[in-house]
């Protein structure tokens, strides 16, 4: 069994040695075609070589006894060569299969091998040593040359070399000469070497053909992919020579009539595009042999604008620059979208004017631009005065149309070199430059007058003036944020002094703004550090001059500025929202001090518009009353008409809730508002306070005396008590008393003082630091607070 297995393995190894390598049918057929083409090309060479060698044999052995036999052998060689040539022409013209043609060449090689293998047997026994050497060299050359020439077909090579090698070895053995026998063995060794060499050469040939086939397949696949890529997308390939001249037209446009005649072989790549920054980058990259990517350029044509995106890189072969190759893409649609987005990012969609971003860029450029002597350059910031009224009464579409009219008027009144922008809402900004001989002021007057003219909106007439703030440019200003802030400060001042006006920025406005910021910052610190104090100004009976109440006034004990009065910080506290915390503190402090006062003296506390809307107002009052065991009727809250003008229904509802607790409500500064009588009819106030502006002029103006008398009569007729503020002289006190005023308050009675400094007027009680709460009072207040919360939620 082992012997049989070894024989089978041996036969397989022999087949591997002499046969072709295993491969796919497709590659095997291509390989056979290559083999057939190769041997067809060598047939003529082999025939001529054979004839040449025959001539050499005849010449070398012309004087031997076997010459006649050699002539017969020569005839056989000639016939065989004739058959070979004839068969070659026949195969070239006929459609013989590749396998049959290769088998013919194998048989032909075997025939040549047998003929040349017979030569040693013909001449070896008659030739001398020199003849042996000549014949051996000649046969060795024929065997080696023929084997390598036919190595593309291993079977043909083997069929050719085996008979020759065996003929040489056999003839040498039969001579009986030991040296010839050694040559015979050596010829067999050469045969083995040739076998391996032919096999190695054939493997190299096959590997070369397979690699070539693989490269060809890859090239075909790449070509198909590129064609699919170009046909399925808007991208296409391009290539230039070393001078930047197009060498091939993209497949996507081949055979298509292009709207741009420049897209053709022979034109330079740069000439396809308009001259701009991107084309300069392209030209520089081509010159420096550098790669470039996503260069968006406008194509040179006479039709619609077209934009291409170009990407390319240099081509090098063996280190030599051959040109550029890359990809182009039509990005016209995306370019239009990008341009639209860029427009929307820099221009206002309603008016078409530049927006805040664009204005910021123009402002930066204007600040970097040197100032021209005898010229005034200014940033003009304007805001419409009654725009909210137009929106509320005529609707937002009318408001939009008004903004369009304003934008048109601004462009009419401005020069072409001026910058006009809509910042946001009803805010606009200008950058103008005028001669310094007063033309800027003239322009501002004309601007405010023109914007104050009525507007025709859908058949309705709307008056909507504008307030204008102006900030002049100067060489020291380098921060655009500062100049914007200054223009806004000037605009704020223009609104403050009167609408439809313009105001130029001054350093005083900036100083005031800084002081305002400092006050607001100090206010936060004051609230946290408890720097506030409560002062009390007595209110006396106009007839008996007995103290019946005290108005609570807050003071700020500033660590560096000293005592600060409310007029200097209340407005700031209302703006930044601290007024609620301050007001709650004043309520608690006032009721805490009220424990020291006699039971018949009430405490008055002012309530701001912001505080009246606070959700903590009622809980703060209830808890403060309960904590200090104060009768609710002793607390009187003073509200101005400004409080009533803000969300009137809610404010009146809140006042009713407070009055249900038992708290008194007084209308402060009566006569200074717009709808006093309407408020008196809608809410039953406990007290009316005549504003000090009327009391101050009682001695000098009859109209003030008339207003005071009318107010006193109105209060009496409505069943309300009346208190006069700002009483500073005896004449004022006597006049008001004689006219029926109930109570007086002012410097004539006393200035506002801490409660301890009023002991000469009020006998204060001694109270403990901790107050023992009366359970009934606490329960009452808790129930009242719960009822107030439920009422608020229900409303």
Phi, psi and omega in degrees: 000320179295321181295318179295317179298320180294321180295321179295317178296322181295320180293324179293320179294324178293320178295322178295329183284318187264344183267175176283156178288151181286137178199174181293158182300321180298312181289326179297319180294316178297323179295318179296323176297319177297316179299314181297318179296323182292312182291331176295322179291333183268351184302312181297318180296318181294323178296314180295320179296321180297316180296319179298317180292325176299316178300319179297317180296315180297320181292318184289330186242033181289333185257015182261170182287342184263014183298320180294321177297324179293330178293319177296318178299321180296320179299321179296319179296318181297315179301317181297321179292322178297317178298320181298313181294317180296319180294324179298313179296325178295317179293326180294329185264335183264169180257053179285143180296157182297319182298316180295319180296318179293322177297323177298315181292328175295315179294322178297318178296320178297320179297315178297322179295320180293319180296314181285334176288341178278342183301314181301322181293334181281325192245341188297323186282346180251340184277151175278186183298322179296321178293320176301317182294316181297314181296320179298316179296317183295315181293322177299317178296317179298317183294315181292314182295315180296322180297315182287326177295328182258015183293341176296334176240094186305319181298320178295319179296315179295318179297331180279317188278328182300308181299321181294313181297318180292325177297317178296312182296316181296316181295324180292323182293320184288345179289335181079359179277127181303322179296319178295326178294323176298320178296324179298315179296319181296324178294325177292322176298316178300322179300315179297318179297318179296322177303310180295321181295318178297318180297317179296317179296321179294321178297319178297319178298314180296316180298320178297317180292321179295318178297318178297321178294320179296317178299318179297317179296317179297319178298319178296317179297316179297319179298317179296317180297317179296319179295316177299318180300314183287328181281332185263351180229173177272004178274151174212163183264151176217161180207142178237166173271192184293341180263007180080019179267135181297133181254335181213144181270138178305140179302329184296338182243003177295133178076001181252138179284108186274144178288345179247112183287349180286343183279081179203160179298137178107339176273149177284151181295322183294328184290349180287342192237155177289152183284119175204193182296322181292320179294327176294320176297318178298313181297320179294319180296319178295321181291321182272000182058046180248150178289153175219157187215135172053048173277117181265118185225152180272130184281143177284108174204174184254355180267217178295154179295131177235142182234134177242148171252126188242133175228135182202164177212154181288152179252130177234134174234116183056038177080002182255130180290128183245354182133202181236149175222143181190193184235139175240151182214137176280114183243029183301314182295313180294327177295318178297320178296316179298318179296322178295317178297318179297322178296315180296329180285340184242354182227150180281128183290338183275311185261344184078003179277158173302147181263193184299318181299313180296320178298321178299317179296316179295325178294318177299317179296317181296326180286330178280340182284130181299145178287142180268130179302146180065020178232145178247120177253133187218149169263122182250121182244122184229152182222135180287138187280319187243030184294321179298322179296320179297315179298318184287327185263319183259347179101161182294324175302322176294323176298321177296318179295323177299317178298323177294319177297318180297316178300319179294319179295321179297320178292329178291317186280342182266161175276169180295328182279350178285152176258125179240127184218149171259121186276304179186146177056240180253025179257135177231159179220147179229148167240112186236158177219123183224157175301149186279013182266028178098000182289332177294316179295323177296319178298318180294321176297315180295325180296310182293324179293317182293320180287342179276350179292147183299153179247141176263109182240102176057041179087355178252149179261127180238131175258118183216091180282182181223140172262139190233131172247138187234134175232117178286144174282148172216163186291339182277341183276120181236353183251117182294329180296324180291317181292327175294318179296319180295319178296323179292323177296320178294322177296317179299320179291323178296320177293326184289320183278343180149140183286171181057042184219163174237152183223134178269139180293139173229163180296333178299321178297320179292320179297319179294321179295317178297319178297322179296316178298321180293321179296316180297320178295317179294329179296317177301317179294321182294321179296317182288329184260006176057055183267004183268154178225155178251132175248159182229133175247120185295148172240126187243157174293131185295337183263316186261346184060023174276141181288125180245348180192170177221131175271131181275125178237134184268143174232150181248114178273087184286139184295334181243328183271349181084215184279122182249132183273160186302326181300341183265351183219344182298317180300318178295321180295325177291325181291320184262006174086000180283349183299329180295313180294320179294316180298318178297321179295319180297319178300311181295318181293320181296316180288330176293320178289333182297341178296335182277345184272156175299158186294336184275352182266126180269166178240125178257135179228132178281139179243129181276162177301324180291320184291327182295335179268000182285137178290343182270356187298304184295313177302322179296315180295314183298315181293323179292320177296315181293319183295328183256004177055050181256139174293126182305332182289345178282345181265127178237123179263126180260123179239146177263171178293337176297326177296318183287336182283344181261109179053068189304314184299313179296318182296316179295322178296319179295320180295322176297320178298318179294322182290330177295332177291335183115004181280143177274148180236128179241142176266111185271156177053044183297135178100349182266351182264204186244338187224045185299313183297322179297319180292322179297328180285327186272341181220129181279088178290152177277334187207146172243134179248121179286130183293146184294340179295329177279323180293323185297327185258014181299322184286337189245339185234131181286328180295325176294320178296321180294318180295318179298316180296318180296320180295318179296319179294319180297316180298318180296318182292333179268000179074027180251147175279159185227134178238135179258127179264157173074027178284119185237347182229162178293324179301315179298316181297315182293319181298314182293322179295317182292333179274000175103014178291138185275319186221153181236147179211133179160186182294336178298329178272302180185151171283165176290130183221159169300153188300326182294334181273004177253017183291339177288347179248331185231135176273110184275148177269152173270125182236153177282160179295321180254126182266131175279118184284141174275125187301319180297317180296318181295318178295321180299314181294323180295317178295320181295321179294319179297319179296322180296319179296318180295320179296319179296315181296319181295325180285000000 
